Amino acid sequence: MSAEKPSVDREAIRAMVRQVLRDALPEAVREKIAAQAADAAAPASQKKGEADSAKVEEVVITSDAELNVFVRRLLALEPKQREAVQAGRLKFRLKRSRSSAETEPTRGSERIDKGIVTEKKVMAAAKAGKKLVVGKGVVLTPLARDKARQLGVEIERE
C-alpha cells in the first residue's frame, strides 16, 4: 500500500493567502503599502515636489445625496486634477465636528466578540445602518464578506 500525495493547487493556495491578508491587514496598512508602491513607481522629478505640493481638502458628506454630488464633482475634474488625485497630491478628508467624531465608534456599530459572522448578521447590520466591529478569533464567512461588500457594511477587525 503506497499512499499518494494529493496534488497541490498552488494558485488556489495563493488566492486564499491573498484573501486572508486582505481580511487581516487593516485598511491603513494596505493604503500605506499601496502609497509606497505608487511612490516607487513615480518618476524622480514627480517625487521631489510631491511632499511640498500635497493638498488636503476637507469635504462634508452626511448623506447619499452629498456623496453623489462629490462623486460627480470628481468625475468632472480636468485631466491634471484627476492625475493629482490619483497620484496622491490632492487628498480628501471628511470634515467632522469634534463631538460627532468622538461618539461615532460607539454609535452605529455592533460589536461581535466571539462566534461566526454570517450573511444574516451582515444583512441585519445593513438594515440597522450599523457597521460591524469584529474581535479576534471571530470567523467571517465568505458569504458574509461578499454580502458586506454588496450592501456597503463596514467590517472592522480588531
N, C-alpha and C positions, 0 to 999 in steps of 0.2 A: 504494500500500500504506500503509494507516494502521494503526498499532499502537494497539489499545485498551488502556487501563489496566484491570487486573483490579480488581474491586470489593473493597474492604477491609471485612472483618468486624470492626468496632470492638469488639464485645462479646468476640469470641474473643481479640483482642489484649489487652483489659483483663484477661480471665481469665488469660492467660499471664503478664502483668506481675504480677498478684496472686500467682500460684504461684511465680514467680521471687523475689519479695520474701519470701514465706513461707519459701522454702528458704534465701535468702541472709542474712536477718536472724537474728541469734542470738536465742534464746528470751528472754534478759534484756532485749533491746531491745524485743521485742514486748510483754513484760509491762509495761515502763515506759510504752510508748505507750498500752496498754490502761488502766493506772492513771491516766495523765494525762487520758485521755478520760473515765473514770469520775469523776475528781475534778472535771473541768469540768462534768459533768452533775449533780453532787451539790448540794443546796441549801446556801446560805452558812452557815446555822446548823449544819449537819452538818459542814462543812469546819472550822469554828472549833475544835471539840473533838476532831476526829479524830486529830490527831497525839498529843495527850496520852493518849487512851484506847486507842491501838493496843496489842493484846496479842499476844505471840508464844508459842505453846505448842509445846514440843518433843515429838515423837512418835517411837516406835521401831517401825519396820516392816522386818522382816527376812525375812518370808515372805508367801506369798499369803494364808495364814490371817489373819495380822496385818493385812494390807491390807483384807481382807473385814471384819474387826472394826471397823477405823477408818471405813470407808465406812458401815457400818450405824450407827455412832455418829453420823456426820454426818447421816444421814437421819433419825435420831431427835431431832435438835435441835429446840428450841422455835422458833417463828417469829422472835422477837427475836434469838436466837443465830444462826439461819440468815442473817438480814439482816446481822448483824455480819460473818459470814464473807464474804458476797457484797460488802459494802462495803469490805472490807479492814481492818476494825477488829479482827478476830480472824484471825490468821495462824498457819500451821503450819510448823514446820521439823523436818527429820529430825534425830534425835539420833544422833550417831555418836561412836565412840571415836576418839581422835586418831590412833592407828595405822591404823585402817581407812580413815579419811578421807585419810590420806597415801598409802596404797597403792592406793586404788580406781582412779585413772586408768590405771594400768598393768595391773592385774589385771582380767580380764573384758572387755577391749576388743581390737578388731582394727583395726589402722591400715592405711589404703589411701591411698597417696601419688599413684598415677597410674593411668590407665585408666578403666574403667567399672564402676560398682556395679550389678550385675544382680540380678534376683529370686533367682537361685540363691545368690548371695553372702549376701543377706539371710536366706534360709532356713537356710543353713549357720550364720550367726551366731546365729540364733534357737535352732537345735538345740544349739549350744555354750553358749548363755546369755551371749553377749557383745554388747557394743554396738560400733557401727562408728564409727571416727574417720576422717573423710574429709578429705584435703588439698585445697589449692587446685587448680583445674583438673580435678578428678575429676568425671566425669559421673555423675549419679544418674538412672537411667531412671525414668519414671513408674510402671512396674510395680513396680520395686524400692521406690519410695517408698510405694506403696499396700500392698505386702506387709509393709513395716516397720511401718506403722500397724496393720495387721491383726494381726501377730504380737507387737507391742509391743517391737520392736527400736529402741533409741535410736540415732539417727544424729546425730553431732556434726560440724559443719563447722568448719574452721579458717580 
